[in-house]
Amino acid sequence: MAVKDRVQMKFSTRIDKDTPAFQLFDSVTDFDRVERILIRRGVSVKRVDDMTDGRRGWKLAFDWRGQRRELTLIVVQFDRPEKFALVGESVPFDIRIDFSVIALAKNRSRLIFEMDIRPRNMRARLILQTAKLGKAQIDRKIAARVSDFVDDATGQAG
């Protein structure tokens, strides 16, 4: 049962690349490549594509802070070459992830990453309230991870 009075955390970062917008979008939405990146980082990846409505999704499992975590992600928006969105669900949290690509010039673009995390139970709510105390540090870590992911996906460094 979801917590009614919701605490939530939002994270966002932007990354500029010397890459055309369509190419950046195609890189971060190359699902086969993204799966290989995740597997290389120790994540168990299982596709759960829904053939009735054509949605693509994944069940992810990974170890974090000494425990096995599981997350289901489903593509809910795919508007090439501008916007890509996922919704996710784990035992404690609901997650929405948005990727937006903006052309800055012919060969330069910006990726805007936004993530919204909402608790699904009281324990998750307490975790988020505690995490808010270190939000600046978490923001920096997420920005670094997203930047690493984009570099991996595009085959470019910084």
C-alpha positions as CSV (number, residue, x, y, z in Angstrom):
1,M,0.0,0.0,0.0
2,A,1.4,3.4,-1.0
3,V,2.0,6.1,1.6
4,K,-0.6,8.8,1.3
5,D,1.4,11.8,2.5
6,R,4.2,11.3,0.1
7,V,7.8,12.3,0.7
8,Q,9.7,12.3,-2.6
9,M,13.1,13.1,-3.9
10,K,13.9,14.6,-7.2
11,F,17.3,14.5,-8.9
12,S,18.3,16.1,-12.2
13,T,21.5,16.7,-14.1
14,R,22.4,17.8,-17.6
15,I,25.2,16.7,-19.8
16,D,26.5,18.5,-22.9
17,K,28.1,16.4,-25.6
18,D,29.7,17.2,-28.9
19,T,27.2,14.9,-30.6
20,P,24.2,15.6,-32.8
21,A,20.9,15.3,-30.8
22,F,19.6,12.3,-32.8
23,Q,22.9,10.4,-32.3
24,L,22.9,11.1,-28.5
25,F,19.3,10.0,-28.2
26,D,20.0,6.8,-30.2
27,S,23.0,6.1,-28.0
28,V,21.2,6.3,-24.7
29,T,18.2,4.3,-26.1
30,D,20.3,1.5,-27.7
31,F,18.7,-1.0,-25.4
32,D,21.1,-3.9,-26.3
33,R,24.1,-1.8,-25.6
34,V,22.6,-0.4,-22.4
35,E,21.9,-4.0,-21.2
36,R,25.6,-4.9,-21.9
37,I,26.7,-1.9,-19.9
38,L,24.5,-2.9,-17.0
39,I,25.7,-6.5,-17.1
40,R,29.3,-5.4,-17.2
41,R,28.5,-3.4,-14.0
42,G,27.2,-6.5,-12.2
43,V,23.5,-6.0,-12.8
44,S,21.3,-9.0,-13.6
45,V,19.1,-8.0,-16.6
46,K,16.0,-9.8,-17.8
47,R,13.7,-8.4,-20.5
48,V,10.0,-8.4,-19.7
49,D,8.6,-7.0,-23.0
50,D,4.8,-6.9,-23.1
51,M,3.7,-8.1,-26.5
52,T,0.1,-6.9,-26.0
53,D,0.9,-3.2,-25.9
54,G,4.5,-3.3,-27.3
55,R,6.1,-1.8,-24.2
56,R,9.6,-2.8,-23.4
57,G,10.7,-3.5,-19.9
58,W,13.3,-5.1,-17.7
59,K,13.7,-6.7,-14.4
60,L,17.0,-5.7,-12.8
61,A,18.7,-7.2,-9.8
62,F,21.8,-5.9,-8.2
63,D,23.6,-5.9,-4.9
64,W,23.6,-2.6,-3.0
65,R,24.7,-2.0,0.5
66,G,25.0,-5.7,1.2
67,Q,21.5,-6.6,0.0
68,R,20.0,-7.9,-3.2
69,R,17.8,-5.2,-4.8
70,E,15.2,-5.8,-7.5
71,L,13.7,-3.2,-9.8
72,T,11.3,-3.4,-12.7
73,L,11.5,-0.7,-15.3
74,I,9.0,-0.1,-18.2
75,V,9.3,2.3,-21.1
76,V,6.3,4.6,-20.9
77,Q,7.4,7.3,-23.4
78,F,9.6,7.1,-26.5
79,D,9.5,10.2,-28.6
80,R,12.6,10.1,-30.8
81,P,14.8,12.1,-30.8
82,E,13.6,14.2,-27.8
83,K,12.2,12.3,-24.9
84,F,12.4,8.9,-23.3
85,A,10.8,8.0,-20.0
86,L,10.8,4.9,-17.8
87,V,8.7,4.1,-14.7
88,G,10.0,1.7,-12.2
89,E,8.9,-0.2,-9.2
90,S,10.7,-1.9,-6.4
91,V,9.5,-3.1,-3.0
92,P,10.2,0.2,-1.3
93,F,10.0,2.8,-4.1
94,D,8.2,4.0,-7.2
95,I,10.6,5.6,-9.7
96,R,10.2,7.7,-12.8
97,I,13.2,8.5,-15.0
98,D,13.1,11.0,-17.8
99,F,15.8,11.5,-20.5
100,S,15.3,14.6,-22.7
101,V,17.7,15.5,-25.5
102,I,18.0,19.1,-26.8
103,A,19.9,20.1,-29.8
104,L,22.2,23.0,-28.9
105,A,23.9,23.2,-32.4
106,K,24.3,21.0,-35.4
107,N,26.9,18.8,-33.6
108,R,26.2,19.6,-30.0
109,S,23.4,18.5,-27.7
110,R,22.3,18.3,-24.1
111,L,20.9,15.4,-22.2
112,I,18.7,16.3,-19.3
113,F,18.2,13.4,-16.8
114,E,15.5,13.6,-14.2
115,M,14.6,11.0,-11.6
116,D,11.7,11.2,-9.2
117,I,11.6,8.7,-6.3
118,R,8.6,8.1,-4.1
119,P,8.2,5.8,-1.2
120,R,5.8,2.9,-1.2
121,N,5.8,2.3,2.6
122,M,6.7,3.9,5.8
123,R,10.2,2.5,6.0
124,A,10.9,3.9,2.5
125,R,9.6,7.3,3.6
126,L,12.0,7.3,6.5
127,I,14.9,6.4,4.2
128,L,14.0,9.3,1.9
129,Q,13.7,11.7,4.7
130,T,17.1,10.7,6.0
131,A,18.6,10.8,2.5
132,K,17.5,14.4,2.1
133,L,20.1,15.4,4.7
134,G,22.8,14.4,2.2
135,K,21.0,15.4,-1.0
136,A,23.9,17.5,-2.3
137,Q,26.3,14.6,-2.1
138,I,23.7,12.2,-3.7
139,D,23.2,14.8,-6.5
140,R,26.9,14.8,-7.2
141,K,27.1,11.0,-7.2
142,I,24.1,10.7,-9.6
143,A,25.5,13.3,-11.9
144,A,28.8,11.4,-12.1
145,R,27.0,8.1,-12.7
146,V,24.8,9.6,-15.4
147,S,27.8,11.2,-17.0
148,D,29.7,7.8,-16.9
149,F,26.6,6.1,-18.5
150,V,26.4,8.6,-21.3
151,D,30.1,8.3,-22.0
152,D,29.8,4.5,-22.0
153,A,26.7,4.7,-24.3
154,T,28.2,7.2,-26.8
155,G,31.7,5.7,-26.7
156,Q,33.2,9.1,-25.7
157,A,35.1,10.3,-22.7
158,G,34.0,13.4,-20.8
